[in-house]
Amino acid sequence: MNKLRWKIAVLVGSVVLVLLLIVTLSFNVIMKRRIKNNAEEALEFAFVTSFTGETEMPVYSPEMIMVFESQADRTVIFPQYSKKEQSIIDWCSDIETDTMMEAEINGSTYYLMFEDSEYLSARYDSELEQSITISSSNSITDSEETELTLNASAYDFNVYKGEIAYIDITGELEMIRHINIVFLISAVIIGILGSTAGYFTGRKLEQSQLAQKQFFENTSHELKTPLTSIRGYAEGIEKGVITDYKHTGRTIAAQTEKMSRLVEEILCMAKIESGSVVLSKEEIDLPGFIQDCLMPFEGTVINRGLSVDLDLSPATVSADPDKLEHAVSNLLTNALKYARTKIKVSCGSEGFCISNDCEPLSDDTLSHLFERFYTGRDGNTGIGLSLAKDLIEMHGWQISAKQTGDGVCFEVRCSGARRNTRKK
């Protein structure tokens, strides 16, 4: 049983870690795919020969590098490449034209595309021809027309090897790496917290299982005791040993009643847990109802020589009479069972209290008094108080037990209770 807490701790921690790792992996796949798509769109846009004002601009703005056939041609038109540009040109020396590639160059990551001079010649010839045509239709001067012609002749693509468009995505990847670190640290922390929560949950389950085991052991013992008594009397009557049938009948009836009540409470508890218990509420005069609940205990009070102190103020509550009677009877049974000389019952507009002058209870016993499977020092299961608490809370009320000066008081606070002002 002690392994249960560790199994739950490992299970919860593992599930949390796996889920966060799946989230992290999904985030990486989605973000890298999105970066790739945006880069591809931007690189293709970089080599578009014409577009309208309605064309949607890409997310990235690619940088361009002109590549020349010879060092002499480059020196005339373009003085010098930067170190980064030269590294990119060297890397692209063997790649195919019109192909987008991802490259790791000098610790930086790029998406790049190379277009050769044939494609560039076709593109720029088209653009210049379009520019001259548009300008000619707008009544330009002779000097402007001459300047356009000179510009057109200046594009000698024989000196160009091609053009490279590239996008540096190092920053985006670095950001993703930082987010991954945050995800991993969070996964570890949440996994540890989840494992800790699972450990304590498992420990509570172990305690609950142990309490249930003790409860059923004690319940079976309590059922076995009256059955043994009944069986003994039955065998005595059968063999003719017992002749006082009147006393025997009373004993058998009492033991049968005890066993029947215990079985009834177990069945009632099972119904409450299954949610099949439905309240049928009606208006109840609280003082008269409590007096009716006290009547079956009159013989017990007289036989034990107990005194009953009643302080019943007029009040009305909305409750299920059968369920409330069951709860109040259980509270009265417990109070009378442990009372030394007296019990006190009071009620008012806020609820009712049942107290006695029993032996003082420890704080631990008092805090577990209404627990379903708690077993007291005397071996009693306390099933009656647990059932009373369930029935009272079904009404939306609250019940508590507190130590008084000379005993214990069960206090029930009834929400919706009101003072009865009717004249009798």
Secondary structure, DSSP 8 states (H G I E B T S, - for coil): -THHHHHHHHHHHHHHHHHHHHHHHHHHHHHHHHHHHHHHHHHHHHT-S---TTS---SS--EEEEEESSHHHHHHH-----HHHHHHHHHGGGS-TT-EEEEEETTEEEEEEEEEHHHHHHHHHHHHHHHHHHHHTT---HHHHHHHHHHHHH--GGGEEEEEEEEE-HHHHHHHHHHHHHHHHHHHHHHHHHHHHHHHHHHHHHHHHHHHHHHHHHHHHHHHHHHHHHHHHHHHHHHT----HHHHHHHHHHHHHHHHHHHHHHHHHHHHHHT------EEEEHHHHHHHHHGGGHHHHHHHT-EEEEEE--EEEEE-HHHHHHHHHHHHHHHHHH-SSEEEEEEETTEEEEEE------HHHHHTTT-TT---TTS---HHHHHHHHHHHHTT-EEEEEE-SSSEEEEEE-TT-EE-----
